[in-house]
Amino acid sequence: MLARMEQLESDVKRITDPAFRSGLEALSADELRRRKDEAEAVETMVSYARRVVQGRLDTLQFDARRLGSDAPTGDAVTALSSAIGKNTVAEGGFGRFVDASLEDAQVEEVEQALKRLVAAAEEKADEGGAAATATSALQDVEAEISRWRKELFVAIDAIRAELVVRYRGDAAMVDELLNRVIHRDA
């Protein structure tokens, strides 16, 4: 379970590491496409996580305004989990926003990573002497996830740029790639 909780963060760190995108010119086109696909898959999961956090933030902030408070209570956070869930969500769950591109295992991985990130943000707020609120913890998590996305796009853009160089230099490679896509989709 611990390995699963840390998998998303581990994937992000590996792909955003400059070593992942160094020496791209020496890699085969197939390896470049594999790395691009892998980076895009992780970015999809991170984007999903960001949407979930933003949805929770929006809902919590709406609830706080409705109740005439600056910050929602812990009860509001617990109630929120069941309000946004697919059917019923375990206490502390994030619920499932529709994302057809993710498999159930990926959604579970994202939710586990989010739970850990939120818990760490709340613990950090407690240590700093500030009153830990769900909103501030989620804002910290959203900032971290946004940073991940930016770094992932740096890696994806570097790989795409190298693929463009290859495709411009070899029109036959483009025909081969198009042929693969056509046969895969058929």
KOLFITI-864680 format. One record per residue: x, y, z of N, C-alpha, C in turn; residue number from 1; residue in three letters. Coordinates in Angstrom, 2 decimals, always signed. Layout:
<rs>
<r <X,Y,Z>,<X,Y,Z>,<X,Y,Z>,NUM,"ALA">
...
</rs>
This chain:
<rs>
<r <+0.82,-1.20,+0.00>,<+0.00,+0.00,+0.00>,<+0.86,+1.26,+0.00>,1,"MET">
<r <+1.91,+1.28,+0.83>,<+2.80,+2.43,+0.89>,<+3.44,+2.67,-0.48>,2,"LEU">
<r <+3.85,+1.59,-1.14>,<+4.46,+1.73,-2.46>,<+3.48,+2.36,-3.43>,3,"ALA">
<r <+2.22,+1.96,-3.36>,<+1.21,+2.51,-4.23>,<+0.98,+3.99,-3.96>,4,"ARG">
<r <+0.99,+4.36,-2.67>,<+0.77,+5.76,-2.30>,<+1.89,+6.65,-2.82>,5,"MET">
<r <+3.07,+6.13,-2.91>,<+4.21,+6.94,-3.33>,<+4.51,+6.83,-4.82>,6,"GLU">
<r <+3.79,+5.98,-5.54>,<+4.10,+5.74,-6.94>,<+3.96,+7.00,-7.80>,7,"GLN">
<r <+2.88,+7.73,-7.66>,<+2.68,+8.92,-8.48>,<+3.79,+9.94,-8.24>,8,"LEU">
<r <+4.08,+10.21,-6.99>,<+5.13,+11.16,-6.68>,<+6.49,+10.67,-7.20>,9,"GLU">
<r <+6.73,+9.38,-7.09>,<+7.98,+8.80,-7.60>,<+8.06,+8.95,-9.12>,10,"SER">
<r <+6.97,+8.69,-9.82>,<+6.94,+8.84,-11.28>,<+7.20,+10.28,-11.68>,11,"ASP">
<r <+6.59,+11.21,-10.96>,<+6.80,+12.63,-11.26>,<+8.27,+13.00,-11.07>,12,"VAL">
<r <+8.85,+12.58,-9.97>,<+10.26,+12.90,-9.70>,<+11.18,+12.31,-10.77>,13,"LYS">
<r <+10.91,+11.08,-11.18>,<+11.75,+10.43,-12.19>,<+11.66,+11.14,-13.53>,14,"ARG">
<r <+10.45,+11.51,-13.93>,<+10.27,+12.14,-15.24>,<+10.73,+13.59,-15.24>,15,"ILE">
<r <+10.60,+14.28,-14.14>,<+11.03,+15.68,-14.08>,<+12.53,+15.81,-13.80>,16,"THR">
<r <+13.18,+14.72,-13.46>,<+14.63,+14.72,-13.27>,<+15.28,+15.05,-14.62>,17,"ASP">
<r <+16.21,+15.99,-14.65>,<+16.87,+16.34,-15.91>,<+17.49,+15.14,-16.64>,18,"PRO">
<r <+17.85,+14.10,-15.93>,<+18.43,+12.90,-16.56>,<+17.42,+12.23,-17.51>,19,"ALA">
<r <+16.13,+12.36,-17.23>,<+15.10,+11.73,-18.06>,<+15.11,+12.33,-19.47>,20,"PHE">
<r <+15.46,+13.62,-19.56>,<+15.43,+14.28,-20.87>,<+16.81,+14.63,-21.41>,21,"ARG">
<r <+17.86,+14.20,-20.70>,<+19.20,+14.48,-21.22>,<+19.59,+13.39,-22.21>,22,"SER">
<r <+20.36,+13.75,-23.20>,<+20.82,+12.80,-24.20>,<+19.73,+12.29,-25.12>,23,"GLY">
<r <+18.69,+13.06,-25.31>,<+17.58,+12.61,-26.15>,<+18.01,+12.34,-27.59>,24,"LEU">
<r <+18.97,+13.11,-28.07>,<+19.41,+12.95,-29.46>,<+20.03,+11.58,-29.71>,25,"GLU">
<r <+20.51,+10.92,-28.68>,<+21.12,+9.60,-28.84>,<+20.10,+8.45,-28.78>,26,"ALA">
<r <+18.87,+8.76,-28.40>,<+17.85,+7.71,-28.25>,<+17.17,+7.42,-29.58>,27,"LEU">
<r <+16.67,+6.21,-29.70>,<+15.91,+5.85,-30.90>,<+14.56,+6.56,-30.87>,28,"SER">
<r <+13.95,+6.65,-32.03>,<+12.62,+7.28,-32.11>,<+11.61,+6.49,-31.29>,29,"ALA">
<r <+11.74,+5.17,-31.29>,<+10.82,+4.35,-30.48>,<+10.97,+4.66,-28.99>,30,"ASP">
<r <+12.21,+4.80,-28.52>,<+12.44,+5.13,-27.11>,<+11.92,+6.53,-26.79>,31,"GLU">
<r <+12.10,+7.46,-27.71>,<+11.56,+8.81,-27.50>,<+10.04,+8.77,-27.38>,32,"LEU">
<r <+9.39,+8.03,-28.26>,<+7.93,+7.92,-28.20>,<+7.49,+7.23,-26.91>,33,"ARG">
<r <+8.24,+6.22,-26.46>,<+7.91,+5.55,-25.20>,<+8.02,+6.52,-24.03>,34,"ARG">
<r <+9.08,+7.30,-24.01>,<+9.24,+8.27,-22.92>,<+8.16,+9.34,-22.97>,35,"ARG">
<r <+7.82,+9.78,-24.18>,<+6.77,+10.79,-24.32>,<+5.44,+10.23,-23.83>,36,"LYS">
<r <+5.11,+9.02,-24.23>,<+3.87,+8.39,-23.78>,<+3.84,+8.23,-22.27>,37,"ASP">
<r <+4.96,+7.82,-21.70>,<+5.05,+7.65,-20.25>,<+4.87,+8.99,-19.53>,38,"GLU">
<r <+5.55,+10.01,-20.01>,<+5.44,+11.33,-19.38>,<+4.01,+11.88,-19.52>,39,"ALA">
<r <+3.40,+11.67,-20.67>,<+2.03,+12.14,-20.87>,<+1.05,+11.40,-19.97>,40,"GLU">
<r <+1.27,+10.11,-19.75>,<+0.39,+9.33,-18.88>,<+0.48,+9.85,-17.44>,41,"ALA">
<r <+1.68,+10.14,-16.98>,<+1.85,+10.68,-15.63>,<+1.23,+12.07,-15.55>,42,"VAL">
<r <+1.40,+12.87,-16.59>,<+0.81,+14.22,-16.60>,<-0.71,+14.13,-16.54>,43,"GLU">
<r <-1.30,+13.14,-17.21>,<-2.75,+12.95,-17.16>,<-3.20,+12.68,-15.73>,44,"THR">
<r <-2.45,+11.86,-15.02>,<-2.80,+11.55,-13.62>,<-2.63,+12.78,-12.74>,45,"MET">
<r <-1.57,+13.55,-12.98>,<-1.34,+14.76,-12.19>,<-2.43,+15.80,-12.50>,46,"VAL">
<r <-2.82,+15.89,-13.74>,<-3.91,+16.82,-14.10>,<-5.20,+16.42,-13.41>,47,"SER">
<r <-5.47,+15.13,-13.37>,<-6.65,+14.63,-12.67>,<-6.59,+15.01,-11.19>,48,"TYR">
<r <-5.43,+14.79,-10.59>,<-5.25,+15.15,-9.17>,<-5.50,+16.64,-8.96>,49,"ALA">
<r <-5.01,+17.45,-9.86>,<-5.20,+18.90,-9.73>,<-6.68,+19.27,-9.84>,50,"ARG">
<r <-7.39,+18.63,-10.76>,<-8.82,+18.91,-10.89>,<-9.58,+18.51,-9.63>,51,"ARG">
<r <-9.20,+17.37,-9.05>,<-9.85,+16.92,-7.82>,<-9.62,+17.93,-6.71>,52,"VAL">
<r <-8.37,+18.36,-6.54>,<-8.05,+19.32,-5.48>,<-8.77,+20.65,-5.74>,53,"VAL">
<r <-8.75,+21.12,-6.97>,<-9.45,+22.37,-7.27>,<-10.95,+22.25,-7.03>,54,"GLN">
<r <-11.52,+21.10,-7.35>,<-12.94,+20.88,-7.07>,<-13.23,+20.92,-5.58>,55,"GLY">
<r <-12.37,+20.30,-4.80>,<-12.55,+20.34,-3.33>,<-12.40,+21.76,-2.81>,56,"ARG">
<r <-11.40,+22.46,-3.31>,<-11.20,+23.85,-2.87>,<-12.43,+24.70,-3.20>,57,"LEU">
<r <-12.90,+24.60,-4.41>,<-14.09,+25.37,-4.81>,<-15.28,+25.04,-3.92>,58,"ASP">
<r <-15.48,+23.76,-3.65>,<-16.61,+23.34,-2.83>,<-16.45,+23.83,-1.39>,59,"THR">
<r <-15.26,+23.70,-0.84>,<-15.02,+24.16,+0.53>,<-15.19,+25.67,+0.65>,60,"LEU">
<r <-14.68,+26.39,-0.32>,<-14.82,+27.84,-0.28>,<-16.28,+28.26,-0.43>,61,"GLN">
<r <-17.03,+27.57,-1.27>,<-18.45,+27.85,-1.40>,<-19.16,+27.57,-0.08>,62,"PHE">
<r <-18.83,+26.43,+0.55>,<-19.45,+26.06,+1.81>,<-19.13,+27.11,+2.89>,63,"ASP">
<r <-17.89,+27.58,+2.90>,<-17.50,+28.58,+3.90>,<-18.28,+29.88,+3.68>,64,"ALA">
<r <-18.42,+30.30,+2.44>,<-19.19,+31.54,+2.15>,<-20.65,+31.35,+2.54>,65,"ARG">
<r <-21.18,+30.17,+2.25>,<-22.58,+29.89,+2.57>,<-22.81,+29.93,+4.07>,66,"ARG">
<r <-21.81,+29.43,+4.82>,<-21.94,+29.41,+6.28>,<-21.47,+30.72,+6.94>,67,"LEU">
<r <-20.98,+31.66,+6.13>,<-20.53,+32.93,+6.67>,<-19.23,+32.83,+7.45>,68,"GLY">
<r <-18.38,+31.90,+7.05>,<-17.11,+31.67,+7.74>,<-15.97,+31.83,+6.74>,69,"SER">
<r <-14.79,+32.14,+7.26>,<-13.63,+32.25,+6.38>,<-13.04,+30.90,+6.03>,70,"ASP">
<r <-13.17,+29.93,+6.92>,<-12.59,+28.62,+6.69>,<-13.60,+27.54,+7.06>,71,"ALA">
<r <-13.68,+26.50,+6.24>,<-14.61,+25.41,+6.56>,<-14.11,+24.60,+7.74>,72,"PRO">
<r <-15.02,+23.94,+8.39>,<-14.67,+23.10,+9.53>,<-14.27,+21.73,+9.05>,73,"THR">
<r <-13.70,+20.93,+9.95>,<-13.34,+19.55,+9.63>,<-14.56,+18.75,+9.25>,74,"GLY">
<r <-15.71,+19.07,+9.86>,<-16.95,+18.36,+9.52>,<-17.32,+18.59,+8.06>,75,"ASP">
<r <-17.08,+19.81,+7.58>,<-17.39,+20.10,+6.18>,<-16.50,+19.28,+5.26>,76,"ALA">
<r <-15.25,+19.09,+5.64>,<-14.34,+18.30,+4.82>,<-14.80,+16.85,+4.76>,77,"VAL">
<r <-15.18,+16.29,+5.90>,<-15.65,+14.91,+5.94>,<-16.92,+14.76,+5.12>,78,"THR">
<r <-17.84,+15.69,+5.26>,<-19.10,+15.64,+4.51>,<-18.85,+15.78,+3.02>,79,"ALA">
<r <-17.84,+16.55,+2.68>,<-17.54,+16.77,+1.28>,<-17.16,+15.47,+0.58>,80,"LEU">
<r <-16.43,+14.62,+1.26>,<-15.99,+13.35,+0.66>,<-17.17,+12.54,+0.15>,81,"SER">
<r <-18.21,+12.45,+0.95>,<-19.36,+11.66,+0.50>,<-20.19,+12.41,-0.52>,82,"SER">
<r <-20.16,+13.73,-0.47>,<-20.96,+14.52,-1.41>,<-20.43,+14.41,-2.83>,83,"ALA">
<r <-19.12,+14.28,-3.00>,<-18.56,+14.25,-4.36>,<-18.19,+12.85,-4.82>,84,"ILE">
<r <-18.46,+11.85,-4.01>,<-18.08,+10.48,-4.35>,<-18.95,+9.88,-5.42>,85,"GLY">
<r <-18.46,+8.78,-5.98>,<-19.18,+8.06,-7.04>,<-20.48,+7.49,-6.48>,86,"LYS">
<r <-20.42,+6.73,-5.44>,<-21.60,+6.24,-4.74>,<-21.42,+6.65,-3.29>,87,"ASN">
<r <-20.65,+5.86,-2.55>,<-20.24,+6.28,-1.23>,<-18.74,+6.18,-1.18>,88,"THR">
<r <-18.12,+7.13,-0.54>,<-16.67,+7.18,-0.48>,<-16.27,+7.00,+0.96>,89,"VAL">
<r <-15.21,+6.25,+1.18>,<-14.71,+6.07,+2.54>,<-14.33,+7.41,+3.13>,90,"ALA">
<r <-14.42,+7.53,+4.43>,<-14.10,+8.79,+5.09>,<-12.71,+9.23,+4.68>,91,"GLU">
<r <-12.60,+10.51,+4.31>,<-11.31,+11.05,+3.89>,<-11.02,+10.81,+2.42>,92,"GLY">
<r <-11.93,+10.17,+1.69>,<-11.72,+9.92,+0.26>,<-11.93,+11.18,-0.54>,93,"GLY">
<r <-11.47,+11.17,-1.77>,<-11.57,+12.35,-2.61>,<-12.74,+12.29,-3.56>,94,"PHE">
<r <-13.33,+11.12,-3.75>,<-14.43,+11.01,-4.70>,<-13.89,+10.88,-6.11>,95,"GLY">
<r <-14.74,+10.51,-7.02>,<-14.31,+10.27,-8.39>,<-14.94,+11.29,-9.31>,96,"ARG">
<r <-14.12,+12.13,-9.89>,<-14.57,+13.01,-10.95>,<-14.43,+12.21,-12.23>,97,"PHE">
<r <-15.31,+12.40,-13.16>,<-15.29,+11.62,-14.39>,<-14.03,+11.94,-15.19>,98,"VAL">
<r <-13.29,+10.92,-15.51>,<-12.11,+11.04,-16.37>,<-11.94,+9.70,-17.05>,99,"ASP">
<r <-12.46,+9.60,-18.25>,<-12.47,+8.32,-18.97>,<-11.07,+7.85,-19.35>,100,"ALA">
<r <-10.08,+8.75,-19.33>,<-8.74,+8.34,-19.75>,<-7.98,+7.61,-18.65>,101,"SER">
<r <-8.52,+7.60,-17.44>,<-7.84,+6.95,-16.32>,<-8.54,+5.65,-15.95>,102,"LEU">
<r <-7.74,+4.64,-15.67>,<-8.27,+3.37,-15.18>,<-8.50,+3.49,-13.67>,103,"GLU">
<r <-9.32,+2.60,-13.12>,<-9.62,+2.63,-11.70>,<-8.37,+2.57,-10.84>,104,"ASP">
<r <-7.39,+1.76,-11.24>,<-6.14,+1.65,-10.47>,<-5.40,+2.99,-10.45>,105,"ALA">
<r <-5.44,+3.71,-11.56>,<-4.78,+5.02,-11.62>,<-5.50,+6.02,-10.74>,106,"GLN">
<r <-6.82,+5.99,-10.75>,<-7.60,+6.89,-9.90>,<-7.28,+6.61,-8.44>,107,"VAL">
<r <-7.21,+5.34,-8.07>,<-6.89,+4.98,-6.69>,<-5.50,+5.47,-6.32>,108,"GLU">
<r <-4.55,+5.34,-7.25>,<-3.19,+5.81,-7.00>,<-3.17,+7.31,-6.77>,109,"GLU">
<r <-3.90,+8.05,-7.58>,<-3.97,+9.51,-7.42>,<-4.59,+9.86,-6.08>,110,"VAL">
<r <-5.68,+9.18,-5.72>,<-6.35,+9.48,-4.46>,<-5.46,+9.19,-3.26>,111,"GLU">
<r <-4.69,+8.10,-3.32>,<-3.77,+7.79,-2.23>,<-2.68,+8.85,-2.12>,112,"GLN">
<r <-2.16,+9.28,-3.26>,<-1.14,+10.33,-3.26>,<-1.71,+11.62,-2.70>,113,"ALA">
<r <-2.93,+11.96,-3.08>,<-3.56,+13.18,-2.58>,<-3.77,+13.13,-1.06>,114,"LEU">
<r <-4.22,+11.99,-0.57>,<-4.42,+11.86,+0.88>,<-3.12,+12.11,+1.62>,115,"LYS">
<r <-2.03,+11.52,+1.09>,<-0.74,+11.69,+1.74>,<-0.26,+13.14,+1.66>,116,"ARG">
<r <-0.45,+13.77,+0.50>,<-0.03,+15.17,+0.35>,<-0.82,+16.10,+1.26>,117,"LEU">
<r <-2.13,+15.89,+1.36>,<-2.96,+16.72,+2.23>,<-2.56,+16.52,+3.69>,118,"VAL">
<r <-2.35,+15.28,+4.09>,<-1.94,+15.01,+5.47>,<-0.61,+15.69,+5.78>,119,"ALA">
<r <+0.33,+15.64,+4.84>,<+1.63,+16.29,+5.05>,<+1.47,+17.81,+5.13>,120,"ALA">
<r <+0.59,+18.37,+4.30>,<+0.37,+19.82,+4.33>,<-0.28,+20.25,+5.64>,121,"ALA">
<r <-1.23,+19.45,+6.13>,<-1.88,+19.78,+7.40>,<-0.89,+19.67,+8.55>,122,"GLU">
<r <-0.03,+18.65,+8.51>,<+0.99,+18.48,+9.55>,<+1.97,+19.66,+9.54>,123,"GLU">
<r <+2.35,+20.09,+8.35>,<+3.26,+21.24,+8.21>,<+2.61,+22.51,+8.79>,124,"LYS">
<r <+1.32,+22.69,+8.53>,<+0.62,+23.86,+9.07>,<+0.58,+23.80,+10.59>,125,"ALA">
<r <+0.36,+22.60,+11.15>,<+0.36,+22.43,+12.61>,<+1.71,+22.77,+13.20>,126,"ASP">
<r <+2.79,+22.31,+12.56>,<+4.14,+22.55,+13.07>,<+4.50,+24.03,+13.02>,127,"GLU">
<r <+3.97,+24.73,+12.04>,<+4.27,+26.16,+11.90>,<+3.49,+27.02,+12.85>,128,"GLY">
<r <+2.64,+26.43,+13.65>,<+1.86,+27.18,+14.62>,<+0.59,+27.79,+14.05>,129,"GLY">
<r <+0.37,+27.62,+12.76>,<-0.85,+28.16,+12.15>,<-1.98,+27.17,+12.36>,130,"ALA">
<r <-3.16,+27.69,+12.38>,<-4.32,+26.81,+12.49>,<-4.45,+26.05,+11.17>,131,"ALA">
<r <-4.39,+24.73,+11.25>,<-4.47,+23.92,+10.04>,<-5.91,+23.90,+9.56>,132,"ALA">
<r <-6.11,+24.40,+8.38>,<-7.44,+24.34,+7.79>,<-7.37,+23.48,+6.54>,133,"THR">
<r <-8.47,+22.90,+6.21>,<-8.53,+22.09,+5.00>,<-8.21,+22.94,+3.78>,134,"ALA">
<r <-8.68,+24.17,+3.78>,<-8.45,+25.04,+2.64>,<-6.97,+25.33,+2.46>,135,"THR">
<r <-6.28,+25.71,+3.53>,<-4.85,+26.04,+3.37>,<-4.05,+24.81,+2.98>,136,"SER">
<r <-4.40,+23.65,+3.53>,<-3.70,+22.42,+3.16>,<-3.93,+22.10,+1.69>,137,"ALA">
<r <-5.16,+22.23,+1.23>,<-5.45,+21.95,-0.17>,<-4.78,+22.96,-1.09>,138,"LEU">
<r <-4.69,+24.21,-0.66>,<-4.00,+25.22,-1.47>,<-2.52,+24.87,-1.61>,139,"GLN">
<r <-1.92,+24.39,-0.53>,<-0.51,+23.96,-0.60>,<-0.36,+22.78,-1.56>,140,"ASP">
<r <-1.28,+21.84,-1.48>,<-1.22,+20.67,-2.36>,<-1.43,+21.10,-3.81>,141,"VAL">
<r <-2.37,+21.99,-4.05>,<-2.62,+22.46,-5.41>,<-1.38,+23.15,-5.97>,142,"GLU">
<r <-0.69,+23.93,-5.16>,<+0.54,+24.59,-5.61>,<+1.61,+23.57,-5.97>,143,"ALA">
<r <+1.74,+22.54,-5.15>,<+2.72,+21.48,-5.42>,<+2.39,+20.73,-6.71>,144,"GLU">
<r <+1.13,+20.39,-6.88>,<+0.71,+19.67,-8.08>,<+0.89,+20.54,-9.32>,145,"ILE">
<r <+0.60,+21.83,-9.21>,<+0.81,+22.74,-10.33>,<+2.28,+22.81,-10.71>,146,"SER">
<r <+3.16,+22.80,-9.70>,<+4.60,+22.80,-9.97>,<+4.99,+21.51,-10.70>,147,"ARG">
<r <+4.42,+20.38,-10.26>,<+4.70,+19.12,-10.94>,<+4.30,+19.18,-12.41>,148,"TRP">
<r <+3.11,+19.72,-12.66>,<+2.62,+19.79,-14.04>,<+3.55,+20.63,-14.90>,149,"ARG">
<r <+4.00,+21.76,-14.39>,<+4.91,+22.61,-15.16>,<+6.20,+21.86,-15.49>,150,"LYS">
<r <+6.74,+21.16,-14.51>,<+7.97,+20.41,-14.72>,<+7.76,+19.24,-15.68>,151,"GLU">
<r <+6.61,+18.60,-15.59>,<+6.31,+17.52,-16.53>,<+6.24,+18.04,-17.96>,152,"LEU">
<r <+5.63,+19.22,-18.13>,<+5.54,+19.78,-19.47>,<+6.90,+20.15,-20.03>,153,"PHE">
<r <+7.85,+20.52,-19.19>,<+9.21,+20.78,-19.66>,<+9.78,+19.50,-20.27>,154,"VAL">
<r <+9.61,+18.38,-19.57>,<+10.11,+17.09,-20.08>,<+9.37,+16.69,-21.36>,155,"ALA">
<r <+8.06,+16.81,-21.36>,<+7.26,+16.43,-22.54>,<+7.65,+17.30,-23.73>,156,"ILE">
<r <+7.78,+18.60,-23.51>,<+8.15,+19.51,-24.61>,<+9.53,+19.19,-25.17>,157,"ASP">
<r <+10.48,+18.84,-24.30>,<+11.83,+18.50,-24.77>,<+11.80,+17.25,-25.65>,158,"ALA">
<r <+11.03,+16.27,-25.24>,<+10.93,+15.03,-26.02>,<+10.22,+15.29,-27.34>,159,"ILE">
<r <+9.15,+16.06,-27.29>,<+8.42,+16.38,-28.53>,<+9.31,+17.14,-29.50>,160,"ARG">
<r <+10.09,+18.08,-28.98>,<+10.99,+18.86,-29.83>,<+11.99,+17.95,-30.53>,161,"ALA">
<r <+12.54,+16.97,-29.81>,<+13.48,+16.04,-30.43>,<+12.78,+15.18,-31.48>,162,"GLU">
<r <+11.56,+14.77,-31.21>,<+10.81,+14.00,-32.22>,<+10.55,+14.83,-33.47>,163,"LEU">
<r <+10.23,+16.10,-33.30>,<+10.01,+16.97,-34.46>,<+11.27,+17.06,-35.30>,164,"VAL">
<r <+12.42,+17.21,-34.64>,<+13.70,+17.26,-35.37>,<+13.88,+15.98,-36.18>,165,"VAL">
<r <+13.57,+14.85,-35.56>,<+13.71,+13.57,-36.26>,<+12.74,+13.48,-37.44>,166,"ARG">
<r <+11.51,+13.88,-37.22>,<+10.51,+13.78,-38.28>,<+10.84,+14.70,-39.45>,167,"TYR">
<r <+11.33,+15.87,-39.15>,<+11.71,+16.79,-40.23>,<+12.88,+16.24,-41.04>,168,"ARG">
<r <+13.75,+15.53,-40.38>,<+14.93,+15.00,-41.05>,<+14.68,+13.72,-41.81>,169,"GLY">
<r <+13.57,+13.05,-41.58>,<+13.33,+11.76,-42.21>,<+11.83,+11.58,-42.47>,170,"ASP">
<r <+11.43,+11.96,-43.68>,<+10.01,+11.85,-44.03>,<+9.52,+10.41,-44.00>,171,"ALA">
<r <+10.40,+9.45,-44.26>,<+10.01,+8.04,-44.22>,<+9.58,+7.64,-42.82>,172,"ALA">
<r <+10.22,+8.23,-41.80>,<+9.86,+7.92,-40.42>,<+8.43,+8.38,-40.13>,173,"MET">
<r <+8.05,+9.52,-40.70>,<+6.69,+10.03,-40.52>,<+5.70,+9.06,-41.15>,174,"VAL">
<r <+6.01,+8.60,-42.36>,<+5.12,+7.64,-43.02>,<+4.99,+6.36,-42.20>,175,"ASP">
<r <+6.11,+5.89,-41.64>,<+6.09,+4.68,-40.80>,<+5.22,+4.90,-39.57>,176,"GLU">
<r <+5.36,+6.05,-38.92>,<+4.58,+6.35,-37.73>,<+3.10,+6.43,-38.06>,177,"LEU">
<r <+2.76,+7.12,-39.15>,<+1.35,+7.21,-39.55>,<+0.79,+5.83,-39.86>,178,"LEU">
<r <+1.58,+4.99,-40.51>,<+1.14,+3.64,-40.81>,<+0.85,+2.86,-39.53>,179,"ASN">
<r <+1.71,+3.00,-38.51>,<+1.49,+2.33,-37.22>,<+0.20,+2.80,-36.58>,180,"ARG">
<r <-0.03,+4.11,-36.60>,<-1.24,+4.66,-35.99>,<-2.47,+4.18,-36.71>,181,"VAL">
<r <-2.43,+4.17,-38.02>,<-3.60,+3.72,-38.80>,<-3.90,+2.26,-38.52>,182,"ILE">
<r <-2.88,+1.42,-38.48>,<-3.09,+0.00,-38.23>,<-3.51,-0.28,-36.80>,183,"HIS">
<r <-3.02,+0.52,-35.86>,<-3.40,+0.33,-34.45>,<-4.85,+0.72,-34.25>,184,"ARG">
<r <-5.31,+1.77,-34.92>,<-6.68,+2.24,-34.74>,<-7.69,+1.42,-35.55>,185,"ASP">
<r <-7.22,+0.65,-36.50>,<-8.14,-0.11,-37.37>,<-8.68,-1.33,-36.67>,186,"ALA">
</rs>
